[in-house]
Amino acid sequence: MNFNDDKDDFFDGPDIQEVPKTPKAPLLKPEDPDYWEQDEPEFEHLLPPRRNTTIWLCVAAAVLAVAAFIAVYLWFFSPFVTEAVQYGYVEDIEKRGEVFKTYEGTILPYKELMDTTRVYRKDFVFSVKDPAVAVELRRLQYANLPARVEYEKYHGSLPWRGESRIMVVRVDTADPAKILPPEFAPDI
């Protein structure tokens, strides 16, 4: 190995003295008389004015909180379908729930029962909060009478509203002669 000792080593040599830092001049406020006598920086007038970011963060947080509240309200507490009607036979109605007792039921819809061209798709599954409506549905089930139910539909279900997103709010008996076409109307 050949080390060239003729060159100065960067780390060897006299210690370099640190130059003492000059303290910065204090920032003056407009209340101080010397504030108006100091020189204005060359490009200061081009900078945007400084704003308090905490105010904007609080405003943004408030807007997000209000938006979240509105989203939760619209998703769980405001029905997106109201005054909808379904006709059919009540298949079953039962009281369910561990903490929140609600009535859950199923209706066989007329349009599904009387359609001979398509395969039967689904039952109308619903929840009921009002015991009087549940009693009327049970009466129609035992009498084997057709029912006309008015319901509301929600985006999401809540425990105290039942398992289904569909809430039946009103029930009446239905006249099959007026619902079905004449060739399918039963003789009562």
Backbone as CSV, one residue per row, in Angstrom:
resi,resn,N_x,N_y,N_z,CA_x,CA_y,CA_z,C_x,C_y,C_z
1,MET,0.840,-1.170,0.000,0.000,0.000,0.000,0.882,1.229,0.000
2,ASN,0.459,2.099,-0.818,1.228,3.326,-0.947,0.367,4.492,-0.517
3,PHE,0.734,5.066,0.624,0.000,6.227,1.095,0.785,7.469,0.713
4,ASN,0.092,8.393,0.157,0.760,9.629,-0.249,0.661,10.612,0.901
5,ASP,1.765,10.788,1.626,1.753,11.647,2.799,2.064,13.093,2.458
6,ASP,2.251,13.380,1.175,2.584,14.745,0.803,1.369,15.661,0.858
7,LYS,0.185,15.115,0.823,-1.015,15.949,0.769,-1.532,16.193,2.181
8,ASP,-2.142,17.337,2.330,-2.707,17.673,3.635,-3.987,16.874,3.859
9,ASP,-4.068,16.403,5.060,-5.282,15.701,5.438,-6.307,16.738,5.888
10,PHE,-7.549,16.495,5.503,-8.608,17.455,5.817,-8.830,17.584,7.317
11,PHE,-8.708,16.477,8.019,-9.010,16.494,9.447,-7.811,16.886,10.308
12,ASP,-6.637,16.847,9.730,-5.455,17.255,10.484,-5.215,18.730,10.280
13,GLY,-4.838,19.400,11.283,-4.530,20.806,11.139,-5.065,21.582,12.314
14,PRO,-4.838,22.863,12.258,-5.280,23.679,13.379,-6.808,23.733,13.430
15,ASP,-7.317,23.816,14.648,-8.768,23.911,14.808,-9.244,25.256,14.291
16,ILE,-10.326,25.216,13.615,-10.902,26.437,13.055,-11.782,27.060,14.124
17,GLN,-11.581,28.303,14.347,-12.370,29.014,15.339,-13.755,29.290,14.767
18,GLU,-14.756,29.072,15.614,-16.116,29.365,15.181,-16.353,30.856,15.257
19,VAL,-17.027,31.331,14.268,-17.361,32.746,14.229,-18.602,32.929,15.098
20,PRO,-18.543,33.828,16.042,-19.728,34.018,16.887,-20.896,34.557,16.062
21,LYS,-22.064,33.999,16.338,-23.261,34.421,15.602,-23.774,35.723,16.188
22,THR,-24.186,36.560,15.292,-24.762,37.827,15.747,-26.234,37.585,16.048
23,PRO,-26.715,38.066,17.140,-28.129,37.844,17.459,-29.024,38.580,16.460
24,LYS,-30.160,37.937,16.199,-31.122,38.550,15.276,-31.797,39.726,15.961
25,ALA,-32.120,40.670,15.143,-32.841,41.827,15.669,-34.252,41.385,16.030
26,PRO,-34.785,41.840,17.127,-36.141,41.422,17.498,-37.154,41.937,16.480
27,LEU,-38.199,41.108,16.282,-39.267,41.521,15.371,-40.115,42.573,16.069
28,LEU,-40.267,43.645,15.384,-41.041,44.742,15.962,-42.495,44.618,15.547
29,LYS,-43.363,45.075,16.392,-44.795,45.058,16.117,-45.231,46.467,15.730
30,PRO,-46.380,46.588,15.075,-46.835,47.925,14.661,-47.032,48.893,15.821
31,GLU,-47.151,48.399,17.049,-47.325,49.294,18.193,-46.021,50.017,18.559
32,ASP,-44.881,49.419,18.172,-43.582,50.036,18.486,-43.318,51.185,17.518
33,PRO,-42.753,52.308,18.013,-42.469,53.434,17.110,-41.376,53.116,16.092
34,ASP,-40.435,52.220,16.430,-39.362,51.887,15.489,-39.842,50.997,14.347
35,TYR,-41.026,50.410,14.479,-41.552,49.527,13.438,-41.692,50.274,12.108
36,TRP,-42.131,51.500,12.158,-42.408,52.260,10.938,-41.144,52.842,10.332
37,GLU,-40.053,52.829,11.054,-38.810,53.378,10.517,-37.909,52.320,9.897
38,GLN,-38.205,51.053,10.096,-37.331,50.009,9.539,-37.610,49.828,8.057
39,ASP,-36.625,49.290,7.359,-36.743,49.083,5.921,-37.682,47.905,5.647
40,GLU,-38.476,48.052,4.605,-39.385,46.990,4.208,-38.616,46.005,3.338
41,PRO,-38.776,44.704,3.592,-38.106,43.739,2.722,-38.579,43.908,1.278
42,GLU,-37.715,43.507,0.363,-37.949,43.787,-1.054,-39.214,43.104,-1.595
43,PHE,-39.458,41.846,-1.196,-40.569,41.105,-1.771,-41.693,40.836,-0.760
44,GLU,-41.697,41.527,0.328,-42.699,41.316,1.379,-44.118,41.580,0.870
45,HIS,-44.281,42.525,0.018,-45.613,42.888,-0.457,-46.203,41.824,-1.385
46,LEU,-45.371,40.900,-1.883,-45.869,39.855,-2.775,-46.359,38.617,-2.019
47,LEU,-45.988,38.463,-0.779,-46.409,37.311,0.003,-47.874,37.438,0.400
48,PRO,-48.604,36.288,0.415,-49.997,36.360,0.858,-50.038,36.665,2.349
49,PRO,-51.111,37.281,2.797,-51.189,37.590,4.225,-51.268,36.295,5.039
50,ARG,-50.672,36.299,6.207,-50.681,35.120,7.070,-52.028,35.030,7.771
51,ARG,-52.535,33.795,7.799,-53.832,33.580,8.433,-53.640,32.637,9.606
52,ASN,-54.574,32.709,10.493,-54.517,31.857,11.659,-55.049,30.471,11.277
53,THR,-54.189,29.469,11.261,-54.596,28.137,10.804,-55.497,27.425,11.804
54,THR,-55.419,27.776,13.064,-56.275,27.091,14.028,-57.746,27.398,13.781
55,ILE,-58.031,28.594,13.326,-59.427,28.939,13.019,-59.919,28.069,11.871
56,TRP,-59.079,27.924,10.842,-59.485,27.121,9.686,-59.595,25.644,10.046
57,LEU,-58.738,25.163,10.923,-58.848,23.775,11.356,-60.133,23.548,12.155
58,CYS,-60.499,24.490,12.990,-61.754,24.375,13.749,-62.958,24.421,12.817
59,VAL,-62.918,25.280,11.826,-64.016,25.368,10.858,-64.119,24.064,10.067
60,ALA,-62.971,23.525,9.642,-62.982,22.266,8.887,-63.503,21.120,9.746
61,ALA,-63.100,21.074,11.015,-63.590,20.028,11.916,-65.096,20.161,12.135
62,ALA,-65.579,21.386,12.271,-67.019,21.597,12.458,-67.795,21.171,11.214
63,VAL,-67.275,21.493,10.042,-67.940,21.106,8.790,-67.968,19.582,8.663
64,LEU,-66.863,18.913,8.992,-66.826,17.457,8.927,-67.791,16.829,9.938
65,ALA,-67.886,17.403,11.123,-68.807,16.874,12.128,-70.258,17.030,11.668
66,VAL,-70.592,18.166,11.103,-71.958,18.390,10.608,-72.255,17.449,9.446
67,ALA,-71.284,17.261,8.545,-71.476,16.351,7.411,-71.665,14.916,7.897
68,ALA,-70.907,14.499,8.898,-71.061,13.148,9.442,-72.426,12.989,10.113
69,PHE,-72.869,13.997,10.846,-74.184,13.948,11.485,-75.290,13.834,10.437
70,ILE,-75.194,14.623,9.382,-76.209,14.576,8.322,-76.200,13.220,7.629
71,ALA,-75.017,12.674,7.367,-74.922,11.371,6.705,-75.543,10.274,7.572
72,VAL,-75.249,10.274,8.858,-75.824,9.270,9.761,-77.339,9.448,9.847
73,TYR,-77.799,10.684,9.921,-79.242,10.935,9.985,-79.935,10.418,8.719
74,LEU,-79.384,10.737,7.555,-80.017,10.312,6.311,-79.947,8.802,6.130
75,TRP,-78.874,8.170,6.602,-78.714,6.738,6.395,-79.596,5.921,7.341
76,PHE,-79.697,6.313,8.605,-80.391,5.482,9.578,-81.753,6.015,10.021
77,PHE,-81.965,7.315,10.047,-83.168,7.857,10.672,-84.180,8.453,9.696
78,SER,-83.809,8.692,8.472,-84.716,9.281,7.494,-85.045,8.243,6.417
79,PRO,-86.315,7.890,6.256,-86.654,6.903,5.228,-86.487,7.488,3.828
80,PHE,-85.966,6.666,2.910,-85.827,7.150,1.541,-87.010,6.732,0.686
81,VAL,-87.847,5.841,1.188,-89.105,5.486,0.532,-90.193,5.634,1.583
82,THR,-91.214,6.431,1.274,-92.337,6.595,2.201,-93.642,6.378,1.448
83,GLU,-94.656,6.011,2.183,-96.005,5.809,1.650,-96.033,4.802,0.507
84,ALA,-95.172,3.806,0.564,-95.181,2.734,-0.428,-96.208,1.694,0.005
85,VAL,-96.772,0.995,-0.961,-97.858,0.058,-0.676,-97.498,-1.316,-1.246
86,GLN,-97.842,-2.352,-0.503,-97.661,-3.734,-0.938,-98.937,-4.494,-0.622
87,TYR,-99.377,-5.323,-1.567,-100.563,-6.154,-1.389,-100.127,-7.604,-1.331
88,GLY,-100.778,-8.395,-0.477,-100.467,-9.814,-0.427,-101.057,-10.475,0.794
89,TYR,-100.664,-11.728,0.973,-101.122,-12.520,2.106,-100.026,-12.561,3.164
90,VAL,-100.446,-12.408,4.422,-99.489,-12.458,5.525,-99.127,-13.924,5.756
91,GLU,-97.849,-14.231,5.589,-97.391,-15.607,5.798,-97.115,-15.856,7.273
92,ASP,-96.367,-14.943,7.901,-96.130,-15.088,9.335,-95.809,-13.730,9.933
93,ILE,-96.089,-13.640,11.233,-95.765,-12.437,12.018,-95.389,-12.932,13.415
94,GLU,-94.229,-12.526,13.895,-93.767,-12.987,15.201,-92.987,-11.901,15.910
95,LYS,-93.002,-11.985,17.228,-92.288,-11.013,18.054,-90.881,-11.546,18.314
96,ARG,-89.856,-10.717,17.990,-88.467,-11.140,18.137,-87.672,-10.069,18.859
97,GLY,-86.490,-10.487,19.333,-85.570,-9.535,19.914,-85.166,-9.908,21.318
98,GLU,-83.906,-9.632,21.640,-83.399,-9.886,22.979,-83.682,-8.686,23.886
99,VAL,-83.243,-7.519,23.467,-83.428,-6.303,24.262,-84.592,-5.491,23.715
100,PHE,-84.571,-5.250,22.413,-85.619,-4.466,21.759,-86.581,-5.438,21.074
101,LYS,-87.789,-5.516,21.562,-88.792,-6.426,21.009,-89.522,-5.734,19.862
102,THR,-89.442,-6.350,18.685,-90.169,-5.856,17.516,-90.871,-7.040,16.859
103,TYR,-91.808,-6.738,16.016,-92.525,-7.761,15.278,-91.901,-7.875,13.894
104,GLU,-91.589,-9.099,13.516,-91.009,-9.377,12.205,-91.994,-10.237,11.431
105,GLY,-92.159,-9.947,10.149,-93.137,-10.694,9.385,-92.766,-10.849,7.931
106,THR,-93.572,-11.662,7.248,-93.377,-11.940,5.833,-94.728,-11.902,5.145
107,ILE,-94.755,-11.288,3.984,-95.966,-11.246,3.159,-95.629,-11.874,1.813
108,LEU,-96.560,-12.696,1.314,-96.440,-13.221,-0.041,-97.112,-12.218,-0.972
109,PRO,-96.363,-11.493,-1.797,-96.951,-10.427,-2.606,-97.860,-10.965,-3.719
110,TYR,-98.930,-10.236,-3.982,-99.847,-10.592,-5.065,-99.138,-10.637,-6.405
111,LYS,-98.327,-9.647,-6.674,-97.699,-9.585,-8.001,-96.773,-10.774,-8.235
112,GLU,-96.228,-11.346,-7.168,-95.383,-12.526,-7.314,-96.228,-13.794,-7.438
113,LEU,-97.336,-13.861,-6.703,-98.174,-15.055,-6.732,-98.927,-15.199,-8.055
114,MET,-99.380,-14.102,-8.624,-100.225,-14.157,-9.812,-99.452,-14.071,-11.124
115,ASP,-98.147,-13.856,-11.062,-97.344,-13.767,-12.278,-96.949,-15.183,-12.704
116,THR,-97.482,-15.625,-13.845,-97.209,-16.986,-14.311,-96.061,-17.036,-15.302
117,THR,-95.540,-15.898,-15.706,-94.465,-15.898,-16.700,-93.072,-15.903,-16.072
118,ARG,-92.945,-15.410,-14.852,-91.634,-15.341,-14.199,-91.593,-16.251,-12.983
119,VAL,-90.399,-16.642,-12.624,-90.200,-17.472,-11.445,-90.414,-16.613,-10.198
120,TYR,-90.974,-17.239,-9.158,-91.199,-16.524,-7.899,-89.859,-16.037,-7.361
121,ARG,-89.752,-14.738,-7.092,-88.466,-14.153,-6.697,-88.281,-14.075,-5.198
122,LYS,-89.134,-13.364,-4.504,-88.864,-13.164,-3.079,-90.136,-12.794,-2.331
123,ASP,-90.064,-13.027,-1.021,-91.134,-12.608,-0.122,-90.880,-11.161,0.284
124,PHE,-91.919,-10.537,0.809,-91.814,-9.179,1.333,-91.574,-9.300,2.831
125,VAL,-90.335,-9.072,3.267,-89.941,-9.209,4.674,-89.950,-7.827,5.299
126,PHE,-90.518,-7.701,6.497,-90.700,-6.384,7.102,-90.613,-6.463,8.613
127,SER,-90.559,-5.291,9.246,-90.604,-5.148,10.704,-91.757,-4.219,11.057
128,VAL,-92.260,-4.380,12.290,-93.352,-3.546,12.781,-93.012,-3.130,14.207
129,LYS,-93.122,-1.833,14.502,-92.920,-1.348,15.871,-94.235,-1.274,16.638
130,ASP,-95.290,-0.882,15.953,-96.580,-0.636,16.604,-97.303,-1.954,16.870
131,PRO,-97.623,-2.269,18.131,-98.325,-3.530,18.425,-99.716,-3.611,17.793
132,ALA,-100.397,-2.483,17.631,-101.738,-2.508,17.024,-101.660,-2.956,15.563
133,VAL,-100.647,-2.515,14.866,-100.464,-2.939,13.465,-100.141,-4.429,13.418
134,ALA,-99.311,-4.910,14.367,-98.962,-6.328,14.408,-100.191,-7.194,14.706
135,VAL,-101.061,-6.729,15.585,-102.282,-7.471,15.905,-103.184,-7.555,14.676
136,GLU,-103.297,-6.468,13.935,-104.125,-6.475,12.714,-103.524,-7.408,11.660
137,LEU,-102.210,-7.424,11.539,-101.567,-8.344,10.594,-101.799,-9.800,11.006
138,ARG,-101.744,-10.074,12.290,-101.988,-11.438,12.764,-103.437,-11.826,12.513
139,ARG,-104.370,-10.905,12.701,-105.795,-11.197,12.428,-105.999,-11.540,10.952
140,LEU,-105.333,-10.768,10.060,-105.446,-11.053,8.628,-104.792,-12.385,8.267
141,GLN,-103.738,-12.738,8.972,-103.075,-14.023,8.727,-103.995,-15.179,9.108
142,TYR,-104.615,-15.113,10.282,-105.492,-16.200,10.730,-106.762,-16.294,9.894
143,ALA,-107.262,-15.164,9.416,-108.480,-15.169,8.596,-108.171,-15.472,7.134
144,ASN,-106.902,-15.565,6.778,-106.469,-15.811,5.398,-107.041,-14.769,4.444
145,LEU,-107.000,-13.524,4.887,-107.472,-12.407,4.065,-106.282,-11.658,3.483
146,PRO,-106.462,-11.087,2.304,-105.363,-10.299,1.728,-105.180,-8.985,2.500
147,ALA,-103.939,-8.536,2.542,-103.609,-7.321,3.295,-103.038,-6.264,2.359
148,ARG,-103.322,-5.033,2.711,-102.710,-3.879,2.044,-101.872,-3.196,3.113
149,VAL,-100.528,-3.220,2.958,-99.643,-2.618,3.952,-98.970,-1.394,3.351
150,GLU,-98.862,-0.376,4.171,-98.132,0.832,3.793,-96.833,0.815,4.595
151,TYR,-95.713,1.062,3.902,-94.427,0.914,4.580,-93.463,2.035,4.227
152,GLU,-92.400,2.098,5.041,-91.286,3.019,4.810,-90.021,2.181,4.690
153,LYS,-89.104,2.631,3.846,-87.863,1.892,3.638,-86.688,2.771,4.035
154,TYR,-85.765,2.210,4.824,-84.569,2.913,5.299,-83.333,2.303,4.654
155,HIS,-82.233,3.054,4.636,-80.971,2.532,4.114,-80.361,1.503,5.052
156,GLY,-80.502,1.698,6.350,-79.909,0.790,7.331,-80.914,0.453,8.417
157,SER,-80.660,-0.661,9.096,-81.562,-1.057,10.182,-80.930,-0.709,11.525
158,LEU,-81.774,-0.472,12.501,-81.342,-0.181,13.871,-81.981,-1.202,14.803
159,PRO,-81.332,-1.542,15.908,-81.872,-2.588,16.783,-83.279,-2.307,17.299
160,TRP,-83.597,-1.087,17.633,-84.921,-0.778,18.185,-85.977,-0.645,17.099
161,ARG,-85.558,-0.696,15.821,-86.507,-0.616,14.725,-86.765,-1.987,14.109
162,GLY,-85.988,-2.980,14.470,-86.187,-4.329,13.946,-85.040,-4.769,13.059
163,GLU,-85.169,-6.007,12.578,-84.112,-6.595,11.757,-84.150,-6.116,10.312
164,SER,-85.298,-5.741,9.843,-85.472,-5.374,8.442,-85.325,-3.871,8.241
165,ARG,-85.004,-3.495,7.007,-84.939,-2.074,6.663,-86.320,-1.543,6.269
166,ILE,-87.288,-2.431,6.158,-88.651,-2.057,5.765,-89.521,-2.045,7.013
167,MET,-90.162,-0.903,7.283,-91.031,-0.741,8.448,-92.470,-0.561,7.983
168,VAL,-93.352,-1.464,8.395,-94.771,-1.332,8.078,-95.379,-0.370,9.089
169,VAL,-96.057,0.659,8.573,-96.628,1.671,9.454,-98.156,1.614,9.498
170,ARG,-98.780,1.011,8.483,-100.242,0.971,8.438,-100.669,-0.292,7.697
171,VAL,-101.794,-0.887,8.100,-102.303,-2.084,7.447,-103.824,-1.988,7.323
172,ASP,-104.332,-2.477,6.205,-105.772,-2.557,5.942,-106.046,-3.869,5.231
173,THR,-107.317,-4.236,5.188,-107.681,-5.388,4.369,-107.775,-4.935,2.925
174,ALA,-107.537,-5.844,2.025,-107.578,-5.515,0.598,-108.682,-6.324,-0.063
175,ASP,-109.353,-5.730,-1.027,-110.390,-6.413,-1.787,-109.720,-7.039,-3.011
176,PRO,-109.649,-8.373,-3.079,-108.953,-9.002,-4.198,-109.603,-8.707,-5.544
177,ALA,-110.891,-8.439,-5.567,-111.571,-8.150,-6.825,-111.072,-6.845,-7.436
178,LYS,-110.620,-5.916,-6.588,-110.144,-4.626,-7.103,-108.640,-4.632,-7.396
179,ILE,-107.925,-5.560,-6.814,-106.471,-5.596,-6.994,-106.090,-6.372,-8.251
180,LEU,-106.692,-7.559,-8.409,-106.317,-8.444,-9.497,-107.095,-8.138,-10.770
181,PRO,-106.559,-8.516,-11.905,-107.339,-8.395,-13.155,-108.586,-9.284,-13.059
182,PRO,-109.633,-8.957,-13.811,-110.911,-9.709,-13.694,-110.770,-11.209,-13.921
183,GLU,-109.882,-11.627,-14.806,-109.781,-13.083,-15.085,-109.142,-13.841,-13.911
184,PHE,-108.423,-13.131,-13.020,-107.794,-13.793,-11.887,-108.509,-13.511,-10.559
185,ALA,-109.516,-12.688,-10.569,-110.198,-12.308,-9.338,-110.950,-13.496,-8.767
186,PRO,-110.804,-13.778,-7.484,-111.508,-14.918,-6.889,-112.984,-14.574,-6.682
187,ASP,-113.796,-15.624,-6.673,-115.231,-15.435,-6.420,-115.458,-15.460,-4.905
188,ILE,-115.806,-14.312,-4.355,-116.032,-14.227,-2.911,-117.498,-14.005,-2.664
